[in-house]
Amino acid sequence: MKEEQKRPRPTVDQLNEIEQLKAKLHDAHLLSDDARDEAKERLDKLFSSYDWTNYKFTDPATGKKGVKNAVGQILVPADYEDFTFVGDRYLFDYPTLGAKKDGRYGIVAADGSDHVFTDFRFDALVCYPYATMYQAYWDGMKDKFGLVTGNGTVLVPNVLTACHEPWNDFVLLEGDGKYGALDLNTLKVVVPEYDKVDLDDNEEVVFHKDGVEGYIVEDTGEFVPKDKIEDDEEYVDVYVYNTYDNDMF
């Protein structure tokens, strides 16, 4: 079997072209169909022809590590012991990265500024690939984790045992045999305390607690039994957790 040939690194000019094409496609409604298709085709060609992954580098004088992008520009100065997943320019173009210092982890900017978003208090940070956030372990707890945003905000305390793949931006959370939720659009959280969760595509999510079925209002976190939310005018226009595909609207 023929070994796959390693792709070359891009140049600064090709990086600039990528950014120009992305900006053009951001306003795709201003383009003709042919111009839009041409821009997409060129963008796909650039991404598939070169290696866009970031990479770690070491300062020989200190032994400390930093991160550079595909063309060698410094994203994080060499001030750290190690990093979590360092991303790339294609699928995982993260504005922040998890860095290790003095044996602990924190979150730093990936724009060359060396800005630190959190103190280095986490035992481990694991990149959550479906959103710009981390599964974070702290306080010596190895069997439970929390969710921390890219800028270091703790969304969920370290009470989780599982965090599932999103379903139309709805994320099912588990902790000690109970269930909760995270909406990736609003970043509203339900800490796991429900016995069961019923999920259907493009439907409102049904939560079960103590034998009662109901919905959870996003803005308040209130659990409302099914019969009440269906019959009470107070809840006519409330927004509850759901699995709606936002591209449909």
Backbone hydrogen bonds, N-H to C=O, Kabsch-Sander energy under -0.5 kcal/mol:
donor,donor_aa,acceptor,acceptor_aa,energy
15,L,11,T,-2.0
16,N,12,V,-2.6
17,E,13,D,-2.0
18,I,14,Q,-2.1
19,E,15,L,-1.9
20,Q,16,N,-2.2
21,L,17,E,-2.5
22,K,18,I,-2.4
23,A,19,E,-2.2
24,K,20,Q,-2.0
25,L,21,L,-2.5
26,H,22,K,-1.3
27,D,23,A,-0.8
27,D,24,K,-0.7
28,A,25,L,-1.4
30,L,27,D,-2.2
31,L,28,A,-1.7
36,R,32,S,-2.6
37,D,33,D,-2.5
38,E,34,D,-2.3
39,A,35,A,-2.2
40,K,36,R,-2.4
41,E,37,D,-2.4
42,R,38,E,-2.2
43,L,39,A,-2.4
44,D,40,K,-2.7
45,K,41,E,-2.0
46,L,42,R,-2.3
47,F,43,L,-2.4
48,S,44,D,-2.2
49,S,45,K,-1.4
50,Y,46,L,-1.0
51,D,8,P,-2.6
52,W,50,Y,-0.8
54,N,87,G,-2.2
55,Y,68,K,-2.5
57,F,66,G,-2.1
59,D,64,K,-2.8
62,T,59,D,-0.8
63,G,59,D,-3.4
65,K,80,Y,-4.1
66,G,57,F,-2.5
67,V,76,V,-2.1
68,K,55,Y,-2.9
69,N,73,Q,-2.6
72,G,69,N,-2.0
75,L,67,V,-2.8
76,V,67,V,-2.1
79,D,65,K,-0.7
79,D,77,P,-2.2
80,Y,65,K,-1.9
81,E,100,K,-2.9
82,D,100,K,-0.8
84,T,98,G,-2.3
88,D,92,F,-1.8
89,R,52,W,-2.0
94,Y,92,F,-1.6
97,L,108,V,-2.6
99,A,97,L,-0.5
99,A,106,G,-2.7
100,K,82,D,-2.8
101,K,104,R,-3.3
104,R,101,K,-1.8
105,Y,122,F,-2.9
106,G,99,A,-2.5
108,V,97,L,-2.8
109,A,115,H,-2.9
110,A,95,P,-2.9
112,G,75,L,-3.1
117,F,107,I,-2.9
117,F,115,H,-0.5
118,T,107,I,-1.2
121,R,105,Y,-0.6
121,R,119,D,-1.7
122,F,105,Y,-2.2
123,D,137,Y,-2.3
124,A,137,Y,-1.4
126,V,135,Q,-2.9
127,C,125,L,-0.5
128,Y,133,M,-2.4
131,A,128,Y,-1.8
133,M,128,Y,-0.6
133,M,131,A,-2.3
134,Y,148,V,-3.0
135,Q,126,V,-3.2
136,A,134,Y,-0.7
136,A,146,G,-2.6
137,Y,124,A,-2.5
141,M,138,W,-1.4
142,K,140,G,-0.6
145,F,160,L,-1.9
146,G,136,A,-2.8
147,L,156,V,-1.4
148,V,134,Y,-2.5
149,T,153,T,-2.9
150,G,132,T,-1.4
152,G,149,T,-2.0
155,L,147,L,-2.3
155,L,153,T,-0.8
156,V,147,L,-1.7
159,V,145,F,-0.6
159,V,157,P,-2.7
160,L,145,F,-2.5
161,T,174,E,-2.7
162,A,174,E,-1.4
164,H,172,L,-2.5
167,W,170,F,-2.8
170,F,167,W,-1.5
171,V,169,D,-0.5
171,V,182,L,-2.8
172,L,170,F,-0.5
173,L,180,G,-1.8
174,E,162,A,-2.4
175,G,178,K,-2.1
178,K,175,G,-1.7
179,Y,194,Y,-2.4
180,G,173,L,-2.3
181,A,190,V,-1.8
182,L,171,V,-1.8
183,D,188,K,-2.1
184,L,169,D,-2.8
184,L,182,L,-0.7
187,L,183,D,-2.9
190,V,181,A,-3.1
191,V,189,V,-0.5
193,E,179,Y,-1.9
194,Y,179,Y,-2.0
195,D,208,H,-2.1
196,K,208,H,-1.0
198,D,206,V,-3.0
199,L,197,V,-0.5
202,N,243,T,-1.5
203,E,200,D,-1.4
205,V,241,Y,-2.2
206,V,198,D,-1.7
207,F,205,V,-0.6
207,F,214,G,-3.1
208,H,196,K,-2.5
209,K,212,V,-2.4
212,V,209,K,-1.7
214,G,207,F,-2.4
215,Y,224,V,-2.5
217,V,222,E,-2.5
218,E,239,Y,-2.7
221,G,217,V,-2.8
224,V,215,Y,-3.2
224,V,222,E,-0.6
226,K,213,E,-2.5
229,I,225,P,-2.2
230,E,226,K,-1.8
231,D,227,D,-1.4
232,D,228,K,-2.7
233,E,231,D,-0.5
235,Y,232,D,-1.8
236,V,233,E,-1.7
238,V,235,Y,-0.6
240,V,238,V,-0.6
241,Y,216,I,-1.9
243,T,203,E,-2.2
246,N,244,Y,-0.8
248,M,245,D,-2.2
249,F,246,N,-1.3
